[in-house]
Amino acid sequence: MSSLTEILGTLFRWAYRLVMVVLVLIKGVLWTIFSDPIILGATLFALARLLGTVVETGSKAVIFTFGRFTKEGDHGFHWLIPGIQIPKHIRVRSATMDLPPQRATTVDGFVYQFDINIVYRIDSARAALIEVNNVGEAIANITQQCALSVIARCTRHDVQSREFLNEELRDEITRPLGRYGVYIEHAGFQTIAPTHQTLRVTQVSVIVHERLSVYQQYRAAGLDEEDALHLVGATRIPANHLHLKVLRRAESSRRRRKIVNYERRVQTSAQRLIRQWQAQGYLIGPEGEAGSINRPRP
């Protein structure tokens, strides 16, 4: 019995000494804090941040108690229970997002490349943090899928109307993004253009009419059909009057060269016949005319 009493007395004395040491330390800390205004202010600020959260203008705080949604906090200071309540901040001001270039095929089989820009804001911070893991990635992915769907329903003539495409895109992405508390202020195609292969296909009729017009101009300028077709089929087509004058001069000189070459061939052939006749014993007159050709005497 005496040994138990001694043990309890010893434990009490050690507990008393520990409490006194803690009180002395607290007293020293409080004296240091209240004796220096700077330390006092820093201590109060640390306690305030531990017991609350500050929400900036243009943002909201979603407060969770034991992991369960409690309330939304606007800008300002909000008290919290340390270790029990946890805040999560999200920006609700308008933001702009530029999506990377995409390609889509229209209903008539033409491929277009486009860029999209959207302006959005968060209307419901609770839905943006709870309903989706990353609201930014959700906006980008849904917008890209909706843009592909819009282009797939359009024809080549519908794509030329930018206002129609922007309206269709905004209506397409408003409903799915509204589930996540996102409001679309503006959504539109910054650029939309056909690919190189699509451009070649769509411009065939225009190129045919253009080359037909150039061909008719060449024919009216005096070129023959073969030369006009060669020029129309060339990569570069001369179309001004100076080039047409040069072409007419080249055509006339080409004709003169053809005539000279023909005369030379005729003269060469005639001389060859004369030499053959002389070798066969025919008498050729001094002028080399057909009337002076006589049969040899027996």
Residue, then its C-alpha position, 0 to 999 in steps of 0.5 A: m500500500s505504501s509503495l502504491t502511495e509513493i508511486l502516485g506521489t511521484l507521478f503527481r510531483w512530475a506532472y506538477r513540474l511539467v505543468m509549471v514548465v509549460l506555464v512558464l513557457i507560455k508566460g514567456v511567449l506571451w510576454t515576448i509577443f505582447s512586448d513587441p508589436i511586430i511579433l504580436g501582429a504576425t501572431l494574430f495574422a497566423l491565427a487568423r489564417l489558421l482559423g479562416t480563409v480569404v477569398e479574392t475578388g473574382s473568385k469563390a470558395v467552396i467550403f467542405t466540412f468533413g469532406r461534405f459540401t457546406k457552402e459557397g463563399d464570396h470575396g472576403f474573409h470567412w471563418l473556419i474550424p481548423g482541421i474540420q472545414i477545408p476551403k477550395h478556391i476557384r476563379v469565376r471571372s470571365a476567361t478566354m481559351d484558344l483551342p489548338p487547330q482541328r480538322a473536320t469533314t463536312v457532310d459532302g466530304f470536304v475537309y476543313q481546318f479551323d481554330i476556335n476561341i471561347v469566352y466563358r465564366i463560372d456561374s456555379a462554383r459548386a458544380a465546377l468543383i464537384e461535378v467534374n474533375n478538371v473544368g478547364e479540360a472539360i471545356a476544351n474537350i467538349t468544345q472540340q467535340c461539338a465543333l466537329s459535330v457542327i462541321a459534320r452537319c454542314t455543307r461546303h456552302d454552309v461553312q462560308s457563313r461564319e455567323f451561322l457556324n458561331e451560333e451553331l457552336r454556341d448552342e451546341i456547347t451551352r447544354p453540356l457545359g451548363r451541367y458543370g456550372v459554365y456559362i458561355e459568353h462567346a464561342g466562335f471560329q477564329t479561322i476556317a479554311p479548306t485543306h490543300q486537297t479540298l481547295r484543289v477540288t473546290q476550285v476545279s470549275v473556277i480554274v476551268h472557266e478561267r483557262l477557257s477565258v484565257y484560251q479565247q483571248y489567245r485565239a483572238a490575239g492570233l495564236d493557233e489552236e495548238d500554241a494556245l492550248h500549250l500556253v493554257g496548260a502551262t503553270r504560268i499563264p501570261a495574261n497582259h497585253l505586253h505578253l500577248k504582243v510578244l507571243r504574236r511576234a514569236e508566232s510570226s517569226r516562227r512562221r517565217r522560220k517554217i517558210v525558210n526551212y521549207e524552201r531550203r528543203v525544196q531546194t535540197s530535194a531539187q538539187r538531189l534529183i538533178r544529180q540523180w538525173q545526171a548520173q543516169g545520163y539525162l541531158i540537163g540544160p544550163e538553166g536546170e529547167a524541166g523543159s531542158i531535160n532530154r533523153p540521151r541519143p542512141 
